[in-house]
Amino acid sequence: MKLTLNREHFLKGLQIVAGVVEKRQTMPILGNFLLQINGHHLTLTGSDLEIESRAQVTIDEIEGEAFDITLPAQKLLTIVRSLPEGISVSLDFEAQRCTLTAGRSAFKLSTLPAADYPHLDLSRVEVALQMSQAQLKQMLAQTSFAMASQDVRFYLNGMLFDVSPQALRLVATDGHRLSTAALEADFASLTPMQVIVPRKGIVELAKLLQASDELVELAFAKNYLTVKLADTVFTCKLIEGRYPDFRRVIPTQNEVQVITDRELMRAILQRAAILSNERFKGVRMVIENNLLTVHAQNTEQDESNEDMAIDYLGDKIEIGFNVSYLLDVIQAVKDEQIVLRLKDSSSSCLIATDEGLIATQHVVMPMRL
C-alpha cells in the first residue's frame, strides 16, 4: 500500500494527536501512531490508555489494498515537521517497514501491527450536549489555571463538569483557590450529572479548540468524556471520586468592593511579585481611606510598597494573598475594570464577571503573612 498526502495537512493531523503520546510508556506500541484508511481519508490515533485523540487527514492518492498499521510517533512527527512547506509526502508500506519519501528525501521506519493497538470503549453515551468551540475554549481558559497538580487528593488534579437543566458549569480548585465558569443554556432534556476530567485531558482539549462559532459535541459516558470536532475526536478517561461541594466555598456576604483598572492592578501586583517570598509569593493588601496599598517582603528583607486610589471609606482591612493566584485571575478576566469583593481580613476574596452567556466566579483564600 502506498499513500500520498499534502505535507501541511498531514503535519496538522500529527500535531493534533501527538500531545497524547507519552515519551515513556509501559507498552511499546503506545509510542506509535495508529494509521487507519477509510476510502480517501486517513485517521491518525494517539493514545496513552487514559486519553485517545483521533484526527482525519485527506489522502491525495492511494495505491494497493488498504490496511491498518502503526508508525513511531515522535520520529514521524519530527520528520514531517522538518520537511519543506508545500511538498507531497509518500508512505510506502511493505514487509513491516515504511518508506517515507518527500522530494529527494527518503526515510525508512519500522512498523508494529495495528491489531495490538489499544482502544477505548466509546459505546455507552449517557449525556450529550453541543456548544460553540469559542464558548468551551473561553470556559477552560477561565478555570483551568486553578486545577491542582500532583495533589494527593487525586480528584483535585482535574476539572469538574457539572451538567444541570439550566447550565453547564466547569469548576477547578487546588484547595487554595477556586474558579468556576457557567454557560447558561436549556439542558432540561439532559440527565444532571457530574464528572471529573483529568488535568492532562483538559490541557490537550484546550489545544484542539478554536475561537470560532463551529459546534463541538460533548458526550459523557460512565467512565469517559468524548469531544467531537469537525475532523477530530478526543476521548478521555474520567477520574473516579467525589468532587467537593464548590458552592459552599463561594462567599455570599462580601460587601466591600475594591473597583480598579485591571491593567493597573496587574502592573502593581507584577511589581510586588518581584520582591515577594519566592516560595510563598505572599503580598499584603491594606485598604483604608480611599487607598489600596500593596506591600511585599522576602527573606532577604527586600521590600516594595505601592498604592492606588480607590473609592472606600469603611473600616481598615489588612489581608494577605498569594500574588500568583491573583495574577492568574486578572489575566483570565477580560473586563477593563476588575472588582475585588472582600468581607474582612480573614475571609476569601471573590472576583466575579459576566461575559455574554458565561458567568465566572473566582475565589482566592487569604494567607497569613
C-alpha positions as CSV (number, residue, x, y, z in Angstrom):
1,M,0.0,0.0,0.0
2,K,1.2,3.5,-0.9
3,L,-0.3,6.8,0.3
4,T,0.4,10.3,-0.9
5,L,-0.5,13.3,1.3
6,N,-0.1,17.0,1.5
7,R,2.6,17.8,4.0
8,E,0.7,20.6,5.7
9,H,-2.5,18.6,6.1
10,F,-0.5,15.6,7.3
11,L,1.5,17.6,9.8
12,K,-1.6,19.3,11.2
13,G,-3.2,15.9,11.9
14,L,0.0,14.5,13.5
15,Q,0.3,17.6,15.8
16,I,-3.3,17.2,16.9
17,V,-2.8,13.7,18.2
18,A,0.9,13.9,19.3
19,G,0.3,15.6,22.6
20,V,-1.4,12.5,23.9
21,V,1.5,10.2,23.3
22,E,3.9,9.8,26.3
23,K,7.6,9.6,25.6
24,R,7.9,7.0,28.3
25,Q,5.3,4.2,28.3
26,T,4.9,0.6,29.5
27,M,3.7,-0.7,26.2
28,P,6.0,-0.1,23.1
29,I,3.0,0.3,20.8
30,L,1.8,3.3,22.8
31,G,4.8,5.1,21.4
32,N,3.3,4.8,17.9
33,F,0.5,6.4,16.0
34,L,-2.2,4.2,14.6
35,L,-3.0,4.8,10.9
36,Q,-6.4,3.6,9.6
37,I,-7.5,4.1,6.0
38,N,-11.2,4.6,5.1
39,G,-11.6,5.5,1.4
40,H,-9.6,8.6,0.8
41,H,-9.3,9.5,4.4
42,L,-6.5,8.6,6.8
43,T,-7.4,8.5,10.5
44,L,-4.5,9.1,12.9
45,T,-4.8,8.0,16.5
46,G,-2.6,8.7,19.6
47,S,-3.3,7.1,23.0
48,D,-1.8,6.7,26.4
49,L,-4.6,4.3,27.7
50,E,-6.2,7.2,29.5
51,I,-6.6,9.7,26.6
52,E,-7.2,8.9,23.0
53,S,-7.1,11.6,20.2
54,R,-8.1,10.9,16.6
55,A,-7.6,13.3,13.6
56,Q,-8.7,12.8,10.0
57,V,-6.5,13.7,7.0
58,T,-7.4,13.6,3.3
59,I,-5.4,11.2,1.1
60,D,-4.4,12.7,-2.2
61,E,-3.5,9.3,-3.8
62,I,-3.7,5.7,-2.7
63,E,-2.3,2.6,-4.4
64,G,-2.8,-1.0,-3.4
65,E,-5.0,-2.6,-0.9
66,A,-5.6,-0.6,2.3
67,F,-4.8,-1.9,5.8
68,D,-4.2,-0.5,9.3
69,I,-0.7,-0.1,10.7
70,T,1.3,1.9,13.3
71,L,4.3,4.1,13.0
72,P,6.7,5.5,15.6
73,A,5.1,8.8,16.8
74,Q,7.9,11.1,17.7
75,K,10.1,10.1,14.7
76,L,7.3,10.5,12.2
77,L,6.2,13.9,13.6
78,T,9.8,15.2,13.7
79,I,10.5,14.1,10.1
80,V,7.3,15.6,8.6
81,R,7.8,18.8,10.6
82,S,11.3,19.2,9.2
83,L,10.2,18.8,5.5
84,P,9.8,22.0,3.4
85,E,6.4,23.5,3.0
86,G,4.2,22.6,0.0
87,I,5.8,19.3,-0.6
88,S,4.0,15.9,-1.0
89,V,4.7,13.1,1.4
90,S,4.5,9.5,0.3
91,L,4.2,6.5,2.6
92,D,5.1,3.1,1.1
93,F,4.4,0.1,3.3
94,E,5.9,-3.4,2.8
95,A,7.3,-6.2,5.0
96,Q,6.9,-4.4,8.4
97,R,8.7,-1.3,7.1
98,C,7.5,2.0,5.8
99,T,9.5,4.2,3.4
100,L,8.6,7.9,3.7
101,T,9.7,9.9,0.7
102,A,9.4,13.6,0.0
103,G,11.2,15.2,-2.8
104,R,14.8,13.9,-2.7
105,S,14.5,12.7,0.9
106,A,13.8,9.2,1.9
107,F,13.3,7.6,5.4
108,K,12.7,4.0,6.5
109,L,10.7,3.5,9.6
110,S,9.7,0.2,11.4
111,T,6.1,-0.6,12.0
112,L,4.1,-2.5,14.6
113,P,0.8,-4.3,13.8
114,A,-2.4,-2.4,14.3
115,A,-4.1,-5.4,15.9
116,D,-2.0,-4.7,19.1
117,Y,-3.1,-1.1,19.4
118,P,-5.4,-0.5,22.4
119,H,-8.8,1.3,22.0
120,L,-11.1,3.0,24.5
121,D,-14.7,1.8,24.6
122,L,-16.9,4.6,23.4
123,S,-20.2,2.7,23.1
124,R,-22.1,3.9,26.1
125,V,-23.0,7.6,26.0
126,E,-25.3,8.8,28.8
127,V,-25.4,12.6,28.2
128,A,-24.6,14.6,25.1
129,L,-24.7,18.4,24.5
130,Q,-23.5,20.9,22.0
131,M,-21.9,24.4,22.3
132,S,-19.6,26.5,20.3
133,Q,-15.8,25.9,20.3
134,A,-15.3,29.5,21.4
135,Q,-17.6,29.1,24.4
136,L,-15.8,26.0,25.6
137,K,-12.4,27.4,25.0
138,Q,-13.3,30.5,27.0
139,M,-14.7,28.5,29.9
140,L,-11.5,26.4,30.0
141,A,-9.3,29.5,30.0
142,Q,-11.3,31.0,32.8
143,T,-10.9,27.9,35.1
144,S,-8.0,25.6,34.1
145,F,-5.3,27.6,36.0
146,A,-6.9,26.7,39.3
147,M,-6.5,22.9,38.9
148,A,-4.2,21.1,41.3
149,S,-1.1,19.3,40.1
150,Q,0.0,16.1,41.7
151,D,-2.2,16.6,44.7
152,V,-2.7,13.6,46.9
153,R,-6.4,14.4,46.7
154,F,-6.5,12.9,43.2
155,Y,-9.9,14.4,42.4
156,L,-8.5,17.9,42.5
157,N,-6.0,17.0,39.7
158,G,-8.7,17.7,37.2
159,M,-11.8,19.7,36.4
160,L,-15.4,19.2,37.3
161,F,-18.0,19.2,34.5
162,D,-21.4,19.9,36.2
163,V,-24.4,19.4,33.9
164,S,-27.7,20.7,35.2
165,P,-31.0,21.6,33.5
166,Q,-30.1,25.2,33.4
167,A,-26.3,25.3,32.7
168,L,-23.0,23.6,32.1
169,R,-20.6,24.6,34.8
170,L,-16.8,24.0,34.9
171,V,-15.1,24.0,38.3
172,A,-11.4,23.8,39.2
173,T,-9.7,24.1,42.6
174,D,-6.4,23.3,44.3
175,G,-7.7,23.8,47.8
176,H,-6.3,27.4,48.0
177,R,-8.4,29.0,45.2
178,L,-11.4,28.1,43.1
179,S,-12.6,29.2,39.7
180,T,-15.9,28.3,38.1
181,A,-17.5,29.2,34.7
182,A,-21.1,28.6,33.9
183,L,-22.8,28.6,30.5
184,E,-26.5,29.3,30.8
185,A,-28.5,27.1,28.4
186,D,-31.6,24.9,28.2
187,F,-30.4,21.4,29.1
188,A,-33.8,20.4,30.6
189,S,-33.8,17.3,28.4
190,L,-30.5,16.1,29.8
191,T,-29.9,14.0,32.9
192,P,-28.0,16.0,35.5
193,M,-24.5,14.6,36.2
194,Q,-21.0,15.5,37.4
195,V,-17.8,14.1,36.0
196,I,-14.1,14.9,36.7
197,V,-11.8,15.3,33.7
198,P,-8.1,14.8,34.5
199,R,-5.6,17.7,34.1
200,K,-3.8,16.3,31.0
201,G,-7.2,15.8,29.3
202,I,-8.0,19.5,29.9
203,V,-4.6,20.7,28.7
204,E,-4.9,18.7,25.4
205,L,-8.5,19.6,24.9
206,A,-7.7,23.3,25.2
207,K,-5.1,22.9,22.4
208,L,-7.7,21.5,20.0
209,L,-10.4,24.2,20.4
210,Q,-10.6,27.3,18.2
211,A,-12.2,30.6,19.0
212,S,-14.9,30.0,16.4
213,D,-18.7,29.5,16.3
214,E,-18.2,26.0,15.0
215,L,-20.0,23.5,17.2
216,V,-18.4,21.0,19.4
217,E,-20.2,18.0,20.9
218,L,-19.5,16.8,24.5
219,A,-20.6,13.2,25.1
220,F,-20.4,11.9,28.6
221,A,-20.3,8.2,29.5
222,K,-19.8,6.5,32.8
223,N,-16.1,6.4,32.5
224,Y,-15.3,8.7,29.5
225,L,-15.7,12.1,28.0
226,T,-15.7,12.3,24.2
227,V,-15.3,15.6,22.4
228,K,-16.2,15.7,18.7
229,L,-15.0,18.4,16.4
230,A,-15.1,18.7,12.6
231,D,-12.1,16.3,11.9
232,T,-11.1,15.4,15.4
233,V,-12.4,13.0,18.1
234,F,-10.9,13.4,21.6
235,T,-11.7,10.8,24.3
236,C,-10.5,10.9,27.9
237,K,-11.0,8.6,30.9
238,L,-12.6,10.3,33.8
239,I,-11.3,10.5,37.4
240,E,-13.4,8.4,39.8
241,G,-14.1,10.2,43.0
242,R,-16.4,12.7,44.6
243,Y,-15.6,16.4,44.0
244,P,-16.0,18.8,47.0
245,D,-19.1,20.9,47.2
246,F,-17.8,24.1,45.4
247,R,-21.0,26.1,46.3
248,R,-20.0,26.1,50.0
249,V,-16.7,27.8,49.1
250,I,-18.2,30.7,47.2
251,P,-18.7,33.7,49.6
252,T,-22.1,35.3,49.7
253,Q,-21.5,38.3,52.1
254,N,-18.5,40.1,50.7
255,E,-19.8,43.6,50.7
256,V,-16.5,45.5,50.5
257,Q,-15.8,46.3,46.8
258,V,-12.4,47.4,45.5
259,I,-13.0,48.6,41.9
260,T,-9.9,49.4,39.9
261,D,-8.5,49.4,36.4
262,R,-7.5,45.8,35.6
263,E,-4.2,46.7,33.8
264,L,-3.2,49.0,36.7
265,M,-3.9,46.3,39.2
266,R,-2.0,43.7,37.2
267,A,1.0,46.0,36.9
268,I,1.2,46.8,40.6
269,L,0.9,43.1,41.5
270,Q,3.6,42.1,39.0
271,R,6.0,44.6,40.5
272,A,5.1,43.4,44.0
273,A,5.8,39.8,43.0
274,I,9.4,40.7,42.2
275,L,10.2,41.1,45.9
276,S,7.8,38.7,47.3
277,N,8.9,35.5,49.0
278,E,10.0,33.1,46.3
279,R,8.3,30.1,47.9
280,F,5.0,31.5,49.3
281,K,4.6,34.5,46.9
282,G,2.7,36.5,49.6
283,V,1.7,40.1,49.3
284,R,-0.2,42.2,51.9
285,M,-3.0,44.5,50.9
286,V,-4.1,47.3,53.1
287,I,-7.4,49.1,52.4
288,E,-8.4,52.3,54.1
289,N,-9.3,55.9,53.4
290,N,-9.8,55.6,49.7
291,L,-6.4,53.9,49.3
292,L,-5.2,50.4,48.5
293,T,-1.6,49.7,49.4
294,V,0.2,46.5,48.2
295,H,3.2,45.5,50.2
296,A,5.7,42.7,49.6
297,Q,8.7,41.5,51.5
298,N,11.1,38.5,51.2
299,T,13.5,36.6,53.4
300,E,16.4,38.9,52.3
301,Q,14.4,41.8,53.8
302,D,13.8,43.4,50.4
303,E,10.5,45.3,50.3
304,S,8.1,47.0,48.0
305,N,5.2,49.3,48.6
306,E,2.8,50.8,46.0
307,D,-0.6,52.3,46.4
308,M,-3.6,53.3,44.3
309,A,-6.6,55.4,44.8
310,I,-10.0,53.6,45.3
311,D,-13.4,54.5,46.5
312,Y,-13.6,53.2,50.1
313,L,-14.3,54.9,53.5
314,G,-15.0,51.8,55.6
315,D,-13.1,50.1,58.4
316,K,-9.4,49.3,57.7
317,I,-8.9,45.8,56.1
318,E,-5.4,44.2,56.0
319,I,-5.3,40.9,54.2
320,G,-2.6,38.7,52.6
321,F,-2.8,36.8,49.3
322,N,-0.6,34.6,47.1
323,V,0.1,37.1,44.4
324,S,0.4,34.4,41.7
325,Y,-3.2,33.4,42.4
326,L,-4.5,37.0,42.0
327,L,-2.5,37.5,38.8
328,D,-3.9,34.3,37.3
329,V,-7.4,35.6,37.8
330,I,-6.6,39.1,36.5
331,Q,-5.0,37.5,33.4
332,A,-8.2,35.5,32.7
333,V,-10.6,38.4,33.2
334,K,-11.2,40.5,30.1
335,D,-13.1,43.5,31.5
336,E,-11.4,46.8,31.7
337,Q,-12.2,47.2,35.3
338,I,-11.9,44.5,38.0
339,V,-13.9,44.2,41.2
340,L,-12.4,42.6,44.3
341,R,-15.2,41.7,46.8
342,L,-14.0,41.3,50.4
343,K,-15.6,40.8,53.8
344,D,-12.8,41.1,56.4
345,S,-9.1,40.3,56.9
346,S,-9.7,36.5,57.3
347,S,-12.2,35.8,54.6
348,S,-11.8,34.8,50.9
349,C,-11.8,37.3,48.1
350,L,-14.4,37.0,45.3
351,I,-13.9,38.2,41.8
352,A,-17.0,37.7,39.5
353,T,-17.6,38.6,35.9
354,D,-20.2,38.1,33.1
355,E,-19.0,37.7,29.5
356,G,-22.0,37.1,27.3
357,L,-23.8,33.9,28.4
358,I,-20.8,32.8,30.5
359,A,-20.7,33.8,34.2
360,T,-17.4,33.3,36.1
361,Q,-16.6,33.3,39.8
362,H,-13.0,33.3,41.2
363,V,-12.4,32.7,44.9
364,V,-8.9,33.2,46.4
365,M,-8.3,32.3,50.0
366,P,-6.3,34.7,52.2
367,M,-2.9,33.7,53.6
368,R,-1.1,34.7,56.8
369,L,2.0,36.8,56.4
